[in-house]
Amino acid sequence: MSEFRVKFRGVRGSYPIANKDFLKYGGNTSCVEVNAGGHLIILDAGTGMIDVGNDLMERYIASGINNQDRIPVKACVFLSHIHQDHIQGFTFFRPLHLASTTINVYGNVSDNENLSQELSDMLFGKSFPLDLGDIAGNLNIKKLHDFDKIVLRHGCEPLINITDYNDEDVVITCYKSYAHPKDGVVVYKISYKNKSLVYATDKESYLGGDKKLVNFARNCNLLIHDAQYTTEDYLNHFSSKQGYGHSTFDMAVEVQKQTNAEKLVFFHFDPNYSDDKLDGVKDYYTKLFPDKVIMAQEGLEINLI
């Protein structure tokens, strides 16, 4: 299936917001659904992941009369990091509680930490009625390292660091940026059919741009980049956001220019930014860079093929 479709499920940073002034762009935290070559890829597991799971449950139930006849849910979840706003939808992902479900989870933690144990401690046990080991689905949690390649190929489990992949395979590469406290953040690139998407959330930029990211994302078709703050808020004399590990809209634009990315999507908005505030941001940047920048919002779909 030659499909490379991106759907934004949660675009908010820090914490979810439920308020009538935040409905247009949405209040769910980070989650991007990617369907590429017949494979389901979920970037981050914020509260936006809950709606992904609800949709998958509807399809699962509609696919057969009973459980034995139904098409199992299979997905790969790639975590940028394990701060709360990027994992808090995980336990409420309904297909996780079906015995037929297979979920492969990838991410990174500090050298002396175990990703499975960290997720268990943060999401289950004392903070949820079930322990990680009580989950009915098949949950495979794997720690990634810099520039690992995960290859998704029909008919087999995800392959790691093979070199003989082909045009029908979906290839996910990654590296760890330390531009987010305290343990850094993983940046991902998804490539399929000579098209590529780069997901770079929760990272602060540098003076002159982030050269490692620029090289990694060069000439990508879609760059999803952290844009939590306006420059005015970032540099605020009384409450500066420098060092918080997030970029401004201007920083994201600079990365787009240096990478020559075809399209830039602003992502991970501050939870204090209402629809009116974001509308103003959108008007400003789309006038400056017509046909180059896009404001993420829940439900937005972009087809790369």
N, C-alpha and C positions, 0 to 999 in steps of 0.2 A: 504494500500500500504506500504509494508515493505521497505521503502527507507530512507536513511540517507545520503544525498549528500551535500557537501559543495563546493561552487564555489566563488572564489575570484574575486570581481568586481572592487575594488579600494584598493590599498595597500600602498599608499603614505601618509605621514603625513604633517601637517602644511598648505600646499597649493598645488593645482594641478600644474603639470608641463607639458608643451608641447614642446618637443625638440627631435630631431632625435637621441640623445644619451640616451634617456630614454624610448625607445619603448619596449624593451624586458620585463622589469618588470612592466612598465606602469606608467602613470602619474596621474591617478585619485586618489582622496582621499577616505578615509576609507568606505568600504562597502563590506559585506560578505553575500552572498545569501545561505540560508540553506533550503533544502527541506527534511522534515522529516515526515514520516507517512502520506503523502498527504497534509501537511500544509506548506505554504510558510512563512519563517521567514527571515527578513532582519535585519542584525546587522549593525547599523549605516547608515546614510543617506548622506554620502559624495558624490562627483561627480560620483563615481562608480554606484550609485543608478540610474542614468539616463539610463544607458544601461539595467539595470534590467527592468525598465519601458518600454523601447522600445521593448524588447523581449516579455513582457507580452501583449503589445498592438498588436503585430503581432499574438500571439496566440488567443487573444480575437477576433480579426477580422476574423481569420480563423475558429473560432468555430461555426459560424452561418452566415446566409445570412443577417439578420438584427439584430438590438440591442436586440429585444425581444427574439431572439433565441440563443443569444450568452451567453457563460459561464462567469459570472461576475468575476472580479478580487478580490481576498480576500488575505490579507496579514497582518502579525504582524511585526511592526518595533520596534526594541529595540535600544534605543539610549544610548551610553555609557556616553555621556555628550553633551552639546550644544555649544561647540566651533565650529567655522565656518567650519573647515575641516570635521566635522562629521554631518553637516546638510545642506550643501550648494547645494546638489543635490535634496533636498526634493521638492522644488517648481516646478522642471522640471521633476518630475516623472509623466509621461503622464497619467497613469490610474487614478491618483488622480482627474482628470478633467472629469471623466465619472460618471454619476449619479448612475450607478449600482455597482460601486466599494465600497468595505468596507475595510478601513485600521484602524487597532488598533495600536496606538502609545504609547509606554511605555518609561519612563525615570525618571530622578530625578533632582530636583533643590533644592536650599536652602529652609529651613523650611518656610521662609516668602514669598516664590515665588510660582507662579502658572505656571506649565509646559505649559499649553495651551497659556497663556498670553505671556510667554517668547518667545515661538515659533512664535506667531503672531507678536510680536514686532520686532523680529530679521529677519524673513523671508518674511513677507508680508507688507502690508501698504506702507511705504515709499520706500521699497527696491524691490517691485514687483507690477505689475499692478493690482493684486487682493488682497483683504483682506482675512484673514483666513475664515471668514464667507461666502465668495463668492465661495468657493471650491464646485464643484458639487458632489463629492463623499461623502460617509458617513465616516467621520473622527472622531474617538473616541480617545481622548488623556487622558492618565491616569498616575498619578504620582506613582512611586514605592517606597517601603520602604525596609529596610534591610531584606533579606531572605524571601521576598515574593515569592510565587510559582504561576506561571501562567500555567494552564493546558489547552492544546489544545486537544479537543475531537470532533470527527465528529458529526455533527448534532446539535451543540449548540455553543453559543458564548464562547470566552475564559473564563475559570473559574479561580478565584483567591483564593488561600489558602485553597483549598479543600484537604481532607486527603484520600479520597477513590479512587484515580486514579489507573489505571491499566496498563498492559504492552502495550496496544494499544494506550495509551495517550502519548503525547509529553509534557514533563515537563521542564519549564524554571525557574531556581532559580537565585537569584542575591544577591549581597551585594555591599555596597558603600565603596570604598577605598578613602582615603584622600591623596594618594601619587601623586596627580596631582593638581596643582593650578588652580583656586582659590576655586572652590566648589566641588572638588573631581570627581570621575569617577565611573561608575557602571560596575562591573565585572559580566558576565553572564555564566551560565552553562545550556546547552541544553542536556537533557537525553531522550533516546528513545531506546527501545529494548535492555536494558542493555549496551548501548554504550553512551558515553558522550563526549561533546565538551565544552571547556572552552575558552571564549573570554575575554582576559585581555589586552586591548590596553590602551595607554596613562597613564601608571603608572610607576613611578620610583620604583626601588627596594631598599632594605635596606641592610646594612651590615649583612651578614649571611643569607640573604633571607627574603622574606615577608611571615611570618608564617601564617598569616590569609589567604593569597592566597594559600599557600601550603596545608593547611587543606581543603580549599574549592575545590581545583582542584586535590586532591590526586587520583592517579590511573586513571585519565581520559584517553580517547583514543587519543584525539587531543587537544593540547594546542596551541592556537593562542595568541602569546605574543608580546607586544610592543618590538621593537628592532630598535629604531630610530638612535642610534649612535654606532660607534665603541668606544671601551674603550679609544683609543687615543684622539678622538674628545671630548668625555665626560670629560676627565681630562685635556684638553688643558689649558696650563698655561695662555694664552692670552685671551681665550674665552671659559671658562669652561661652560659646560652644566648642571652642578649639580644644582638641584632645579628646572629644567625646567619641571619636571613631566614625563620624559621619561627614558626608560631603554637602556642598551647596549645589544649587542648580548651576551656578557658573562653573564650578569645578567639573560637573558632569559634562557640560558643553565643551570644556577644554579637552577632556578625554576623547569626546566624540571627534573633535577636530584632529587631534593627534593620531587617533587610530584610523581615521577615514571611515568610520562606521557609517553604513548606509542610513540607519535610523537609530535615534537615541530615545529611550523611554525613561522618563523621570520616575523614580520609584522610592518607596519607603518614606512616605511623608510624615512629618511631625504630627502627632495626634492632636495638637492644638490648632492645626491649620484647617479652617472650615472650608466649605465649598466655595464661598465667596473669595476667600483668600487664595485658594488654588486656581480659581477662575482668573483672578488677576495675574497670577504667575503664568498661567497658560497663555493669556492674551499677549503678555510681554514677550515671551520666548518664541511663540509661533510667528509673531510679526518679525522678529529678528532673524529667525531661522526657519522660514516656511519650508514644509515638506521634509524637515530633518528631525524635529523633536515632537514627542508625543507624551501626553500626561497619562500615566497609568490610572486605571480605574477598574473597579470590580466589574467583571463581565466583558471587558475589552478583549477582543480576539484579533490576532494578527496571523496571517498565513504567509509563510516564507516560500512556499512552493505553489 
